[in-house]
Amino acid sequence: MTLPWAEFLTVWTILAVNIASPGPNVLNTIATAMGSGRAAGMGAALGVGLGIGAWCLGMALGMAAVFAMLPVARTVLTGLAIALLVWFAARYLRTAWAGYNRRGTGGLAEQQGMGLGAGFRRSLAVNLLNPKALTSWLAIVAIFPVARARGGDIALLCAGACTLSFSIHTVYALAFSTPPAARFYLRHAWIVSGATGLFFLSFAAVLVAEALGTAG
């Protein structure tokens, strides 16, 4: 490993907030655990963990090659990251507002009759086909210095991403494997969405300040 720990911790913090916030992966894990039990929920958590690891590896290696050929791509991608973070923030804040207005009235379609293997396969498919994952990793690789990263750095980044996602979704699978727990979460998910939106907005502001400082 050649990069300082701060580079990894920044990415893992952003990733953890994004993984824990309401979205296709979280709702699928909750629905699977609620409808089919903890074994299926754990399969879903494993699917998310491996799916996030695959996204991390593919994006990190791919963007490292791009940066090596086109150094200016780093500046372009930083601008894209700022735009994506603002977009994420707007979406989460809209979701929070809508969730606040309908709190206590929403439902969740249960995924019933699945075992660990079926839960894993469904979760992996949801993760790999999730457009939120692509846009999230575009933002993350703009922040992480992939151009300077060695093989060990990328391996550590992806291992941490995989572990984080599996751990967070394991908590969801264990905690929300009963309908009352899932309903409680859905009633209060707007708070999580609102906090996530503010987090992404603040991080976009940090990137803008850094970009302006570099330009100055």
C-alpha positions as CSV (number, residue, x, y, z in Angstrom):
1,M,0.0,0.0,0.0
2,T,1.4,3.4,-1.0
3,L,-1.6,5.8,-0.4
4,P,-2.3,7.4,3.0
5,W,-5.2,6.0,5.1
6,A,-7.1,9.2,4.8
7,E,-7.7,8.5,1.1
8,F,-9.4,5.2,1.9
9,L,-11.3,6.5,4.9
10,T,-12.9,9.3,2.8
11,V,-14.2,6.9,0.2
12,W,-15.4,4.4,2.8
13,T,-17.3,7.1,4.7
14,I,-19.0,8.3,1.5
15,L,-19.7,4.7,0.5
16,A,-21.1,3.7,4.0
17,V,-23.5,6.6,3.9
18,N,-24.6,5.7,0.4
19,I,-25.0,2.0,1.2
20,A,-27.0,2.6,4.4
21,S,-29.4,5.1,2.8
22,P,-32.7,3.9,1.3
23,G,-32.4,2.7,-2.2
24,P,-33.0,-0.5,-4.3
25,N,-30.4,-2.6,-2.5
26,V,-31.6,-1.6,1.0
27,L,-35.3,-2.1,0.2
28,N,-34.5,-5.4,-1.5
29,T,-32.6,-6.7,1.6
30,I,-35.4,-5.6,3.9
31,A,-38.1,-7.1,1.7
32,T,-36.2,-10.4,1.4
33,A,-35.5,-10.7,5.1
34,M,-39.1,-9.7,6.0
35,G,-40.7,-12.1,3.5
36,S,-38.4,-15.1,3.6
37,G,-36.5,-14.9,6.9
38,R,-33.0,-14.2,8.0
39,A,-31.2,-16.8,5.9
40,A,-32.5,-15.3,2.7
41,G,-31.7,-11.8,4.1
42,M,-28.2,-12.9,4.8
43,G,-28.0,-14.1,1.2
44,A,-29.1,-10.7,0.1
45,A,-26.4,-9.1,2.2
46,L,-23.8,-11.3,0.7
47,G,-25.0,-10.4,-2.8
48,V,-24.7,-6.7,-2.0
49,G,-21.2,-7.2,-0.6
50,L,-19.9,-9.1,-3.7
51,G,-21.7,-6.7,-6.1
52,I,-20.2,-3.6,-4.5
53,G,-16.8,-5.3,-4.6
54,A,-17.2,-6.0,-8.4
55,W,-18.3,-2.4,-9.0
56,C,-15.2,-1.2,-7.1
57,L,-12.8,-3.3,-8.9
58,G,-14.2,-2.6,-12.4
59,M,-14.4,1.2,-11.9
60,A,-11.0,1.5,-10.1
61,L,-9.1,-0.4,-12.8
62,G,-11.0,1.1,-15.7
63,M,-10.6,4.7,-14.5
64,A,-6.9,4.2,-13.6
65,A,-6.3,3.2,-17.3
66,V,-8.2,6.3,-18.5
67,F,-6.2,8.7,-16.2
68,A,-3.0,7.2,-17.4
69,M,-3.8,7.9,-21.0
70,L,-5.6,11.3,-20.4
71,P,-4.5,13.2,-17.3
72,V,-7.1,15.9,-18.0
73,A,-9.7,13.3,-17.4
74,R,-9.1,13.7,-13.6
75,T,-10.2,17.4,-13.8
76,V,-13.3,16.5,-15.9
77,L,-14.2,13.7,-13.5
78,T,-13.9,16.0,-10.5
79,G,-16.5,18.3,-12.1
80,L,-18.7,15.3,-12.8
81,A,-18.3,14.1,-9.2
82,I,-19.5,17.5,-7.9
83,A,-22.5,17.4,-10.3
84,L,-23.4,13.9,-9.3
85,L,-23.1,14.7,-5.5
86,V,-25.4,17.6,-5.9
87,W,-27.8,15.4,-7.9
88,F,-27.7,12.7,-5.2
89,A,-28.4,15.4,-2.6
90,A,-31.4,16.7,-4.5
91,R,-32.8,13.2,-5.0
92,Y,-32.4,12.2,-1.3
93,L,-33.9,15.5,-0.1
94,R,-36.9,15.1,-2.5
95,T,-37.3,11.5,-1.2
96,A,-37.1,12.8,2.4
97,W,-39.8,15.3,1.7
98,A,-42.1,12.8,0.0
99,G,-41.4,10.3,2.8
100,Y,-42.3,12.8,5.4
101,N,-45.6,13.6,3.8
102,R,-46.6,9.9,3.5
103,R,-44.9,8.5,6.6
104,G,-46.8,5.6,8.1
105,T,-48.8,5.0,4.9
106,G,-46.2,3.3,2.6
107,G,-45.8,-0.4,2.1
108,L,-43.1,-2.8,1.0
109,A,-43.6,-5.7,-1.3
110,E,-42.2,-8.8,0.4
111,Q,-40.0,-11.2,-1.4
112,Q,-41.3,-14.5,-0.1
113,G,-40.3,-18.2,-0.5
114,M,-36.6,-17.6,-1.0
115,G,-33.6,-19.3,0.7
116,L,-30.1,-18.1,1.1
117,G,-29.1,-18.9,-2.5
118,A,-32.2,-17.3,-4.1
119,G,-31.7,-14.2,-1.9
120,F,-28.1,-14.0,-2.9
121,R,-28.9,-14.3,-6.7
122,R,-31.7,-11.7,-6.6
123,S,-29.6,-9.2,-4.6
124,L,-26.6,-9.6,-6.8
125,A,-28.7,-8.9,-9.9
126,V,-30.3,-5.9,-8.3
127,N,-26.9,-4.5,-7.4
128,L,-25.2,-5.1,-10.7
129,L,-28.2,-3.6,-12.6
130,N,-28.6,-0.6,-10.3
131,P,-27.9,2.7,-12.1
132,K,-27.3,4.3,-8.7
133,A,-24.2,2.1,-8.3
134,L,-22.7,3.3,-11.6
135,T,-23.2,7.0,-10.7
136,S,-22.0,6.4,-7.2
137,W,-18.7,4.9,-8.3
138,L,-18.2,7.6,-10.9
139,A,-18.2,10.1,-8.0
140,I,-16.1,7.9,-5.8
141,V,-13.3,7.3,-8.3
142,A,-13.1,11.0,-8.9
143,I,-12.3,11.4,-5.2
144,F,-9.9,8.5,-4.8
145,P,-6.5,8.9,-6.5
146,V,-6.7,5.9,-8.7
147,A,-4.0,7.2,-11.0
148,R,-1.5,6.9,-8.1
149,A,-2.9,3.7,-6.7
150,R,-1.0,0.4,-6.9
151,G,-2.5,-3.1,-7.0
152,G,-2.4,-3.3,-3.2
153,D,-4.3,0.0,-2.8
154,I,-7.1,-1.0,-5.2
155,A,-7.3,-4.4,-3.5
156,L,-7.6,-2.7,-0.1
157,L,-10.2,-0.2,-1.4
158,C,-12.3,-3.0,-2.8
159,A,-12.0,-5.3,0.2
160,G,-13.1,-2.4,2.5
161,A,-16.0,-1.6,0.2
162,C,-17.1,-5.3,0.1
163,T,-16.8,-5.6,3.9
164,L,-18.7,-2.4,4.6
165,S,-21.6,-3.2,2.3
166,F,-21.9,-6.8,3.6
167,S,-21.8,-5.6,7.2
168,I,-24.3,-2.9,6.8
169,H,-26.8,-5.1,4.9
170,T,-26.2,-7.9,7.5
171,V,-27.5,-5.4,10.1
172,Y,-30.5,-4.8,7.9
173,A,-31.1,-8.5,7.4
174,L,-31.0,-9.3,11.1
175,A,-32.8,-6.2,12.3
176,F,-35.6,-6.1,9.8
177,S,-36.6,-9.7,9.4
178,T,-40.0,-9.1,10.9
179,P,-42.8,-7.0,9.4
180,P,-43.2,-4.6,12.4
181,A,-39.5,-3.7,12.3
182,A,-39.7,-3.1,8.5
183,R,-42.7,-0.9,8.9
184,F,-41.0,1.1,11.6
185,Y,-38.0,1.7,9.3
186,L,-40.2,2.8,6.4
187,R,-42.0,5.3,8.6
188,H,-38.7,6.9,9.6
189,A,-36.7,6.4,6.4
190,W,-37.3,10.0,5.4
191,I,-35.0,11.1,8.2
192,V,-32.2,8.9,6.9
193,S,-32.8,10.2,3.4
194,G,-32.7,13.8,4.6
195,A,-29.5,13.4,6.5
196,T,-27.9,11.6,3.5
197,G,-28.9,14.5,1.2
198,L,-27.3,17.0,3.4
199,F,-24.2,14.9,3.7
200,F,-23.7,14.7,-0.1
201,L,-24.4,18.4,-0.5
202,S,-21.8,19.3,2.1
203,F,-19.2,17.0,0.4
204,A,-19.9,18.6,-3.0
205,A,-19.2,22.0,-1.4
206,V,-15.9,20.7,-0.1
207,L,-14.9,19.5,-3.6
208,V,-15.9,22.9,-5.1
209,A,-13.8,24.7,-2.5
210,E,-10.8,22.4,-3.2
211,A,-11.2,22.9,-7.0
212,L,-11.4,26.7,-6.6
213,G,-8.3,26.6,-4.3
214,T,-6.4,24.6,-6.9
215,A,-7.4,26.9,-9.7
216,G,-6.4,29.9,-7.7
